[in-house]
Amino acid sequence: MSIPFITHDVARAIYEYAGNQKDGLPAFDDLAPTIQISYIEEAEAAMRCLVKHIKFLAASVPEQELQPVIVGIMHALAETLTPQNG
């Protein structure tokens, strides 16, 4: 399951992609909870897509001495990034 602060950081990054406080946008933490939830949902969708690609790459690691270690690390990373409801 995703660590909640990772999801929050991804949501903040998506929000800040449009601009920042210098551009007149309020800080992410100052947004209404309903607006924050919208960005969190976008973050979860992006993270699910990323996890899908990490798992695909893990399945594509060529046979070699370190393959089990590399695949294990990739699966651990995918598990860490998988959204809690995903």
Beta strands, then each sheet from edge to edge (+ up, - down):
end
